[in-house]
Amino acid sequence: MTRRTAPRTALLALGELLAWWGALTLLWLVLITPVYLLEWVVGGSSAALGALLARAGRRAVTWR
């Protein structure tokens, strides 16, 4: 990886993680009825873990 592509790659990875996190958090909020602070924390944390796993799984399948 060259110095010119490193920031672009990092931004693309961050964008992908944020997209996964946003989609999974939205899904979590749709599936629960009452929205309390603890559920926001648990849902956001679970979505972050799911985003990391989704990115790792996608990279494993596409070999990039």
C-alpha positions in Angstrom: 0.0 0.0 0.0 1.5 3.4 -0.9 1.2 6.6 1.0 -1.4 7.9 -1.5 -3.8 5.0 -1.2 -3.6 4.5 2.6 -5.9 7.4 3.5 -8.4 6.4 0.8 -8.4 2.8 1.9 -8.9 3.8 5.6 -11.8 6.2 4.7 -13.5 3.5 2.6 -13.1 1.0 5.5 -14.5 3.6 7.9 -17.4 4.3 5.6 -18.3 0.7 5.2 -18.2 0.2 9.0 -20.4 3.2 9.6 -22.9 2.0 6.9 -23.1 -1.5 8.5 -23.4 0.0 12.0 -26.1 2.4 10.9 -28.1 -0.3 9.2 -27.8 -2.8 12.1 -28.6 -0.1 14.7 -31.7 0.9 12.7 -32.8 -2.7 12.5 -32.3 -3.1 16.3 -34.5 0.0 16.9 -37.2 -1.2 14.6 -37.4 -4.6 16.4 -37.7 -3.2 19.9 -40.7 -1.4 21.2 -39.6 0.8 24.1 -36.4 2.7 23.6 -34.5 3.2 26.8 -30.9 4.4 27.2 -29.6 0.9 28.1 -31.2 -0.5 24.9 -29.4 2.2 22.9 -26.1 1.2 24.4 -26.6 -2.5 24.0 -28.0 -2.1 20.5 -25.2 0.3 19.4 -22.5 -2.0 20.9 -24.0 -5.1 19.2 -24.3 -3.3 15.9 -20.6 -2.2 16.2 -19.6 -5.8 16.7 -21.9 -6.9 13.9 -20.4 -4.3 11.6 -16.8 -5.5 12.3 -17.9 -9.1 11.6 -19.8 -8.2 8.4 -16.7 -6.3 7.1 -14.4 -9.2 8.0 -16.8 -11.7 6.3 -17.1 -9.6 3.2 -13.3 -9.3 2.9 -12.9 -13.0 3.4 -15.3 -13.8 0.6 -14.0 -11.2 -1.9 -10.3 -11.8 -1.1 -9.4 -8.1 -0.8 
